[in-house]
Amino acid sequence: MERHQLAAALFDRTAELILLTNGRWVASGKWLPRRLRDFDPQRAAQLSAPLLIGDHSSFAAQVEHELDLAGGRVYEGYVR
């Protein structure tokens, strides 16, 4: 149960990242996946498909891919 809640929260943060790094408005609740799908249906499907079938490893890999597209991971205390 906890794993599903964490994955759902990570989906929201990743969807927000995709939208914000592409100059789009974000949303909340049911509107967030809709905005992502309207912006880029393929990326929305790639992010949501593993989550919907419970494939957390593939979901984590897709989140990592989206982080890389946005410039990679930023660690606590990191200053550019």
Buried (B, 14 or more C-beta within 10 A) or exposed (E): EEEEEEBEEBBBEBBBBBBEEEEBEBBEEEEBBEBBBEBBEEBBEBBBEBBEEEEBEBBEEBBEBBBEEBEEEEEEEEEE
